[in-house]
Amino acid sequence: FVDPAPGGRGVPVFTVEPEAPWVVIENDANTVTSGRQTVWVARPKPENVFQLRGDVRHKGGEPVDVAIHEPPLFAGRVLAHRLTQAGIQIGRPGGPEGTDAVRLVEPDEVLAKGRSLVVVRTSMHDVLRQCNTDSHNLYAEALIKRVGHQINNEPGSWATGAAVIRMLLSEKLGPDRAAHTRIADGSGMSRENRVSAATLVAWLREIERMDGVRDAMIDSLAVPGRGTLRSRFRSTELQNNVYAKSGYLNGVRSLSGYVIAPSGRTVIFAMLMNNIPAGSPNQNAKILLERCVDLADDWLAEREGTTANFGG
């Protein structure tokens, strides 16, 4: 969280949530009194050393989210830091203590049996909302591994989860769709993933037909003004309800979901754009995707009250 420097001049002030005093943050940002707020965070190397950059004009703005290096290790250190603050010793006398005592488990390491102190359960509704509305990649990665474990009764992994998804694609959409879809992870961040817009539309159409699944899926998606769409569709006045999932990698933009009229008539859309140059073309691609949804919204509004049914 970044605020302008007191007095409107100098280096901005910031706080970090969760508190992580072992993380290095180099403050190269500036406080400004005019112009746009352009503050952002860079992580040049694969380590938890960040650079705060850009201009800070407004107080109490949106948090600047960053991707951290080695999330499991970071989570362990956050827990160790909180426990140490509460007076609980972490580590052993003569050895590393506090956050320094936290380490990653080796792949072949056998841990001594412990005692469960707390079990936290998250409802599937909350998991889907975190995946689709807020686009939290960790939830998606955990979900695909959980699916693999549930169906195959094997340790959860990308491979077992991907096998289950391909099985469902083959069962619901046909073996050809499954054969031409490549699943490398749960979040879609890997560039090894391959899926066509036609397959995405067919899958969304299948979900739309499934009682007990349709409502949960639609409720999990972002809408204009909420989640990953909180700043989207500001230049247009939609006449129907839009529920969608956006996607973004360097050079890639995507947007998929539903346009639903009050009567329930639905347009299903999926758009994937690759090899987009940086700069203005990237922003133009984002605008184009929104314009296509706007056209679908107009098309659906014009046909409300007719007996036509459109999907895809």
C-alpha positions in Angstrom: 0.0 0.0 0.0 1.6 3.3 -1.2 0.9 6.8 -0.1 2.5 10.2 -1.1 5.3 11.5 1.0 4.2 14.0 3.8 4.0 17.5 2.3 3.6 16.2 -1.2 7.3 15.9 -2.0 10.0 13.2 -1.7 10.0 9.5 -1.5 6.5 7.9 -1.0 5.8 5.8 2.1 4.5 2.2 1.9 3.4 -0.7 4.0 3.3 -4.4 3.2 0.6 -6.9 3.9 1.2 -9.4 5.2 4.0 -7.9 7.3 7.3 -9.4 5.9 10.4 -7.5 7.3 12.8 -10.0 5.6 11.6 -9.0 2.2 13.8 -6.3 0.5 11.9 -3.4 -1.2 13.9 -0.7 -2.9 11.8 2.5 -3.0 12.5 4.2 -6.4 9.1 5.8 -6.7 8.3 9.6 -6.6 5.6 11.7 -5.0 3.9 14.0 -7.5 1.1 16.6 -7.2 -0.1 16.4 -10.8 -0.4 13.8 -13.5 -1.5 10.2 -13.3 -0.8 7.7 -10.5 1.6 5.2 -12.1 3.1 3.3 -9.2 4.1 -0.3 -9.9 6.4 -3.0 -8.5 9.2 -4.8 -10.4 10.9 -8.1 -9.4 14.0 -8.2 -11.7 15.4 -11.5 -10.4 13.8 -14.7 -9.1 14.1 -13.7 -5.5 12.0 -11.6 -3.0 13.7 -8.3 -3.8 11.3 -5.8 -5.2 11.6 -2.3 -6.7 8.9 0.2 -6.1 8.6 2.5 -9.2 6.4 5.1 -10.8 4.6 8.2 -9.5 2.4 8.4 -6.4 -0.2 11.1 -6.3 -3.2 9.8 -4.3 -3.5 8.7 -0.7 -5.3 5.5 0.1 -5.3 4.1 -3.4 -5.7 0.4 -4.5 -3.0 -2.0 -3.2 -0.2 -2.8 -5.6 -0.3 -6.6 -5.9 3.0 -8.5 -6.6 3.9 -12.1 -7.3 6.3 -13.5 -4.7 9.2 -15.9 -5.2 8.6 -19.4 -3.6 5.2 -18.9 -2.1 5.4 -21.9 0.2 8.6 -20.6 1.8 7.1 -17.1 2.1 4.0 -18.5 3.8 6.1 -20.5 6.3 8.1 -17.3 7.1 4.9 -15.3 7.6 3.6 -17.9 10.1 7.0 -18.1 11.9 7.1 -14.3 12.1 3.6 -14.2 13.6 4.3 -16.9 16.1 7.6 -15.3 17.2 5.7 -12.0 17.7 3.3 -14.0 20.0 6.2 -15.2 22.1 6.4 -18.7 20.6 9.9 -20.0 19.9 10.6 -21.2 16.4 13.7 -23.2 15.8 16.1 -24.8 18.2 18.6 -23.2 20.6 22.0 -23.0 18.9 20.4 -23.2 15.4 18.4 -21.0 13.1 15.5 -19.3 14.8 12.4 -17.4 13.7 12.0 -16.9 10.0 15.5 -18.1 9.4 14.4 -21.6 10.7 11.9 -22.0 7.9 12.9 -24.2 4.9 11.4 -26.1 2.1 10.9 -29.8 2.4 13.1 -32.0 0.2 11.1 -34.0 -2.4 12.2 -37.4 -0.9 12.2 -36.2 2.7 10.1 -38.3 5.2 8.7 -36.1 8.0 8.0 -37.2 11.5 4.4 -37.6 12.3 2.9 -34.6 14.0 -0.5 -33.6 15.5 -3.1 -31.6 13.7 -3.9 -28.4 15.6 -6.3 -26.8 13.2 -8.1 -27.9 10.0 -9.4 -25.1 7.7 -11.9 -26.1 5.0 -12.8 -23.8 2.1 -16.1 -24.3 0.3 -16.0 -25.0 -3.4 -18.0 -21.8 -3.9 -15.2 -19.7 -2.4 -12.5 -21.6 -4.3 -14.2 -21.0 -7.7 -14.8 -17.3 -6.8 -11.1 -16.9 -6.0 -10.2 -18.6 -9.2 -12.6 -16.8 -11.6 -13.5 -13.4 -10.0 -10.2 -12.5 -8.5 -8.0 -14.8 -10.7 -5.8 -16.1 -7.8 -3.5 -18.6 -9.5 -2.7 -20.5 -6.3 -6.3 -21.5 -5.9 -6.4 -22.8 -9.5 -3.2 -24.8 -9.1 -4.5 -26.3 -5.8 -7.8 -27.1 -7.5 -6.4 -29.0 -10.5 -4.2 -31.1 -8.1 -7.2 -31.8 -5.8 -9.2 -33.0 -8.8 -6.4 -35.4 -9.8 -6.2 -36.8 -6.3 -10.0 -37.1 -6.0 -10.5 -39.1 -9.2 -7.3 -41.1 -9.5 -6.6 -41.6 -5.8 -3.0 -40.6 -6.4 -0.9 -37.7 -5.1 -2.3 -34.5 -6.6 -0.2 -33.1 -9.5 -0.6 -31.2 -12.7 -0.3 -34.5 -14.6 -3.1 -36.3 -12.7 -5.3 -33.2 -12.8 -4.8 -32.7 -16.5 -5.6 -36.3 -17.1 -9.0 -35.9 -15.4 -9.8 -32.7 -17.4 -8.9 -34.4 -20.7 -11.2 -37.3 -19.7 -14.0 -34.9 -19.0 -13.4 -33.1 -22.3 -13.6 -36.4 -24.2 -16.7 -37.5 -22.3 -18.6 -34.2 -22.7 -17.2 -32.7 -26.0 -15.7 -35.7 -27.8 -12.2 -37.2 -28.1 -11.2 -34.8 -30.9 -11.6 -31.8 -28.6 -9.6 -33.5 -25.8 -6.8 -34.5 -28.2 -6.3 -31.0 -29.4 -6.2 -29.5 -25.9 -2.9 -29.3 -23.9 -3.1 -28.8 -20.2 0.2 -27.9 -18.5 -1.0 -26.3 -15.2 -4.1 -25.2 -13.4 -3.7 -21.4 -13.6 -3.0 -21.1 -17.4 0.2 -19.2 -16.7 2.3 -21.8 -18.6 2.9 -21.1 -22.3 2.6 -24.8 -22.8 -1.2 -24.7 -22.4 -3.1 -25.0 -25.7 -6.9 -24.6 -26.1 -9.0 -23.2 -28.9 -11.8 -20.6 -28.5 -14.2 -23.1 -30.0 -13.4 -25.6 -27.3 -13.8 -23.0 -24.6 -17.2 -22.0 -26.0 -18.3 -25.6 -26.2 -17.2 -26.2 -22.6 -19.1 -23.1 -21.4 -22.1 -24.2 -23.3 -21.9 -27.7 -21.6 -21.7 -26.0 -18.2 -24.6 -23.8 -19.0 -26.8 -26.9 -19.5 -25.8 -28.6 -16.3 -28.2 -28.2 -13.4 -26.4 -27.5 -10.1 -23.2 -26.4 -11.9 -24.5 -23.6 -14.1 -25.4 -21.2 -11.3 -22.2 -21.9 -9.3 -20.1 -21.3 -12.4 -21.8 -18.0 -13.4 -21.7 -16.7 -9.8 -18.0 -17.4 -9.6 -17.2 -15.2 -12.7 -16.2 -11.5 -12.6 -18.7 -8.8 -13.6 -18.0 -5.3 -14.7 -16.9 -3.3 -11.6 -15.9 -6.5 -9.7 -12.8 -8.6 -9.6 -10.6 -8.6 -12.7 -13.3 -6.7 -14.5 -13.5 -3.9 -12.0 -12.0 -1.4 -14.4 -13.4 -2.9 -17.6 -16.4 -1.8 -19.8 -16.3 1.7 -18.4 -16.9 3.3 -21.8 -20.1 1.5 -22.6 -23.5 1.0 -21.0 -24.3 -2.7 -21.1 -28.0 -3.7 -21.5 -27.6 -7.3 -20.2 -25.6 -9.0 -17.6 -21.9 -9.9 -18.4 -20.1 -12.7 -16.5 -16.5 -13.3 -17.7 -13.0 -14.5 -17.0 -10.2 -12.4 -18.4 -6.7 -13.7 -19.2 -3.3 -12.0 -19.6 0.3 -13.0 -20.3 2.9 -10.9 -22.1 1.7 -10.8 -25.7 -1.6 -12.6 -24.9 -5.1 -11.3 -24.1 -8.3 -13.3 -23.6 -11.9 -12.9 -22.5 -14.5 -15.6 -22.2 -17.9 -15.9 -20.6 -21.6 -15.2 -20.9 -23.9 -12.3 -21.8 -27.3 -13.1 -20.2 -30.5 -11.2 -20.8 -33.1 -10.9 -18.0 -35.2 -13.5 -19.7 -32.3 -16.0 -19.5 -31.4 -15.9 -23.2 -27.6 -16.2 -23.4 -24.7 -15.5 -25.7 -21.6 -17.5 -25.0 -18.2 -16.0 -26.1 -14.5 -16.9 -26.0 -11.8 -14.8 -27.5 -8.0 -15.5 -27.5 -5.4 -13.2 -28.9 -1.7 -14.1 -29.3 1.5 -12.4 -30.3 0.4 -8.9 -29.4 3.2 -6.4 -29.4 3.8 -4.4 -26.3 2.6 -0.8 -25.9 -0.5 0.6 -27.7 -1.4 -2.7 -29.5 -1.8 -4.4 -26.2 -4.2 -1.8 -24.9 -6.0 -1.8 -28.2 -6.4 -5.6 -27.9 -8.1 -5.1 -24.6 -10.5 -2.5 -26.0 -11.3 -4.7 -29.0 -12.3 -7.6 -26.7 -14.6 -5.4 -24.8 -16.1 -4.0 -28.0 -16.8 -7.5 -29.2 -18.7 -8.2 -26.0 -20.5 -4.9 -26.4 -21.7 -6.0 -29.9 -22.9 -9.3 -28.5 -24.8 -7.3 -25.8 -26.4 -5.1 -28.5 -27.3 -8.2 -30.6 -28.9 -9.9 -27.6 -30.8 -6.7 -26.6 -32.3 -6.4 -30.1 -33.6 -9.9 -30.1 -35.1 -9.9 -26.6 -38.7 -10.9 -26.8 -38.2 -13.2 -29.9 -38.2 -17.0 -29.8 -34.6 -17.3 -31.1 -32.0 -19.0 -29.0 -28.3 -18.2 -29.5 -25.2 -19.6 -27.9 -21.7 -19.4 -29.2 
